[in-house]
Amino acid sequence: MWTLRGSLPKVIGLSGVRSRVPDVEVMRGNDLRPGDPTPGIVRGRAFDGAGAVVGQSRVAAGVVSGWHHHGTRTLFGYLVSGRLRFDFGRGGKDSIEVRAGDFFRILPKVIHRDVNPSPTEELVVVNVLVGDGPALVNVAGPSR
């Protein structure tokens, strides 16, 4: 990480874990820190602070994640690629599908699991968790 004082030069081809100029910080996608674990979801964390966690989630083709919720935080997401189905509700019997280019929101304490219905394509989500408390709570499943 570096800080620049004075006038800003042209910055071309930055590399490294983080690059910083006054008021702008960049986290390269391949340098994300490991995020909280849930079976079936690989999470990377870019930024964490001021009541928000910004990161990326990846779910391999055909995978059904473990049940979880995000505590008292609200999750805002954008599906970059693939298809994503959320199972939720009483007994996990409700579901909704998200397509690439869609935005979504999951309210605090909503128990859900992420399902990649594609047999061939990984899905990638950019997510922002807003609020305080743990970003992830893994659970056995929703109430019946």
C-alpha positions, 0 to 999 in steps of 0.5 A, a space after each residue: 500500500 502506498 500514499 501519494 502526497 502532492 500532485 497526482 501523476 498518471 497512474 498506469 498498470 498498478 499491481 500489488 495487493 492494494 494500491 492507494 492514492 488519496 481517497 481511492 483504494 483498489 483491491 485487485 480481484 485476485 488479491 481478495 482476503 478469505 471471507 467467512 466460510 460456508 460449505 459450498 461458497 468460496 468468499 473473498 473480502 475486499 473491504 471491511 469497515 464503517 458498518 459494511 463488508 464488500 466482497 465476492 462469492 463464488 459457487 461452483 457448477 451444480 453446488 448447493 451451499 449450506 444453510 446460513 444467514 447474515 445476522 443483523 446485517 442486510 445483504 445487497 448483491 449483484 450477480 456478475 455471472 451465472 444463475 443463482 437460486 436462493 432457497 429460504 422460508 419455512 422448511 426451505 420450500 420457497 425459492 427465487 432465481 437471480 440471473 446475471 445482471 440482476 441485483 438482489 437484497 436479503 434482509 437480516 436473519 433470513 435463513 437461506 442457501 445458495 444454489 447454482 442450478 447450472 451443471 457447467 458454469 460457476 456463478 459469481 456475486 459481488 455483495 455488500 453487507 450493511 450493518 453491525 455484528 457477524 457477517 455470517 451465521 451458519 445454521 442447520 437449516 430453516 424452521 419447519 
